[in-house]
Amino acid sequence: MENIKAIKTSSTSLILELNINALSKKDQVRFFGKVYSDINEHEQLTFIQKDDYEFSLDFLLQLELDIRYRYLKKGEHPLHIIKDKVQVSLILFKE
């Protein structure tokens, strides 16, 4: 997926930010579990990572993250909608 902005929040955490208007309906369902227009403003949203994910060394170095923490664990991750952006908060782990 294009148009993803990665923002470092600490040496082991980051936010991935996407423009809602750039998401296809398929991507909206993947991120929100439904089309964006069907989301209630009071819903607690999470992003579900189905499998552990290993970030590339290049990505970690580019953001100046601790390279010992390169894994995103499967599970639910907080998701926030701010104006026309969706932000996913991620905490990285060691192997």
C-alpha positions in Angstrom: 0.0 0.0 0.0 1.3 3.4 -0.9 0.9 6.7 0.9 1.9 5.4 4.3 3.9 7.8 6.5 5.9 6.2 9.3 6.5 8.4 12.4 8.9 7.4 15.2 7.5 7.9 18.7 10.3 6.2 20.6 13.3 4.0 19.9 10.9 1.0 19.9 7.5 2.4 18.7 6.0 4.2 15.8 2.8 5.4 14.2 1.8 4.4 10.7 -0.3 7.2 9.2 -2.5 6.8 6.1 -4.8 9.2 4.3 -8.3 7.8 4.5 -9.2 9.3 1.1 -6.4 7.2 -0.5 -7.7 3.9 0.9 -9.8 1.7 -1.4 -13.0 0.2 0.0 -11.1 -3.1 0.2 -8.3 -1.5 2.2 -10.9 0.3 4.4 -12.5 -3.1 5.3 -9.0 -4.5 5.9 -8.1 -1.7 8.4 -11.5 -1.0 10.0 -13.4 -4.2 9.5 -16.0 -2.2 7.5 -16.2 0.7 5.0 -15.1 4.0 6.6 -18.5 5.6 6.1 -20.1 2.9 8.3 -18.0 3.7 11.3 -19.7 5.2 14.3 -17.7 8.1 15.8 -17.7 6.5 19.2 -16.3 3.1 18.1 -13.1 1.8 19.6 -11.0 0.8 16.6 -8.1 -1.6 16.4 -5.9 -2.8 13.6 -5.5 -6.6 13.7 -2.1 -8.0 12.7 -2.8 -11.7 11.8 0.8 -12.9 12.0 4.1 -11.6 13.5 5.8 -9.3 11.1 9.5 -8.5 10.8 10.5 -5.0 9.7 13.4 -4.7 7.4 16.7 -3.4 8.7 16.6 -0.6 6.2 13.3 0.6 7.5 14.5 0.5 11.1 17.7 2.4 10.3 15.8 5.0 8.2 13.6 5.8 11.2 16.4 5.5 13.6 14.7 2.8 15.6 16.5 0.3 17.9 17.4 -2.5 15.4 17.1 -5.1 18.2 13.4 -4.5 18.2 12.3 -5.4 14.7 9.1 -7.5 15.2 5.5 -6.5 15.3 3.6 -9.1 17.3 0.3 -10.5 16.0 -2.7 -9.1 17.7 -4.7 -5.9 18.0 -3.0 -2.5 17.8 -4.7 0.8 18.6 -6.1 2.7 15.6 -7.1 6.4 15.7 -8.9 8.6 13.2 -7.8 12.2 13.2 -9.4 14.4 10.6 -8.7 12.6 7.2 -5.9 10.4 8.6 -5.9 7.0 10.2 -3.0 6.3 12.6 -2.0 2.9 13.8 0.2 2.8 17.0 2.8 0.0 16.9 5.2 -1.2 19.6 8.1 -3.3 18.4 9.6 -6.4 20.2 12.7 -8.4 20.2 12.7 -11.9 18.7 
